[in-house]
Amino acid sequence: MSIFIDKGTKILVQGITGKEGSYWTKHMKAMGTCIVAGVTPSKEGQLVEDIPVYHTVRKAVARHDIEASMLFVPPRFTKDAVLEALDAGIKKIVTVADGIPLHDTLEIRQRAKEASAYVIGGNTSGVISPGKAMMGFFPYWIERVYKPGRIGIMTRSGSLTNEVTSMVVSAGFGVSTLMGIGGDPVPGTRFVEMLPFYEADHETDAVVIIGELGGTMEEEVATAIKLGVLTKPLVAFLGGRTAPKGKKMGHAGAIITGGKGSVESKTKALEDAGAFVAKRPRQVGSILQNILMQ
């Protein structure tokens, strides 16, 4: 069992004939991901890695049983592509585009909630259950980073994901499902919305979140732990601990407002809820050892 996707999840790739779409379709398929169709307007009839391409999502859905859609679509076209997938009844969507207009992301999130669907991203590397399936662009071939195991990981930071995950694996663990929530101020899905799935997953023993300063997603996790939404151990690493005050950070979501969103306030909220907070990426592995190997 894994959350969001597994070997049997039938996946559509929107933007499959583009440079990134075709390249990562090859790698997702090589990993075992079940990609059944692709979509690129005006490219119907083509094949990419022996996968048929259709003009619209509705045409693809009419001919194939499709459960999830992976978007390799430029940011200015992402909203229309996501809404096309939602309108066709697809409930699981991943979009990796960086720089989706804010008003577009607000509409995407609202439409997804109305459809009881989940949109992961933008500004994310995607979702991966190592050894099973991948929607996105992780270097899954690096086994010392993306080794199958029983630790769930959620992350706001693409650059820190490889580093923290490698520390998890170096400590003797592996990954059940890694969810890249993304670094934008309004992601399609928030940390707290994925906690019930990790709680229910019998192949996840503990959860690691890779957060950062700004926003309130980590504080929401702390509240959820207090409410019993997640009873499994949770370890957090928060990027930006040494960021100078007043310095503009790279992520659009790294905004501190109203005295909330600092690393200090997030650390206190999580520790008060019973979670463990690592000051350095390498401490994540040792904390997991102390929790799970006693």
Secondary structure as UniProt FT lines:
FT   TURN            7..8
FT   STRAND          10..14
FT   TURN            15..17
FT   HELIX           19..31
FT   STRAND          34..39
FT   TURN            41..42
FT   TURN            44..45
FT   STRAND          47..48
FT   TURN            49..50
FT   STRAND          51..54
FT   HELIX           57..63
FT   STRAND          68..71
FT   HELIX           75..87
FT   TURN            88..89
FT   STRAND          92..95
FT   HELIX           102..114
FT   TURN            115..116
FT   STRAND          118..121
FT   STRAND          126..129
FT   TURN            130..132
FT   STRAND          133..136
FT   TURN            140..141
FT   TURN            143..145
FT   STRAND          148..155
FT   HELIX           158..170
FT   TURN            171..172
FT   STRAND          175..180
FT   HELIX           191..200
FT   TURN            202..203
FT   STRAND          206..212
FT   HELIX           217..226
FT   TURN            227..228
FT   STRAND          234..239
FT   TURN            240..242
FT   TURN            245..246
FT   TURN            252..253
FT   TURN            258..259
FT   HELIX           263..272
FT   TURN            273..274
FT   STRAND          276..278
FT   HELIX           281..292
//
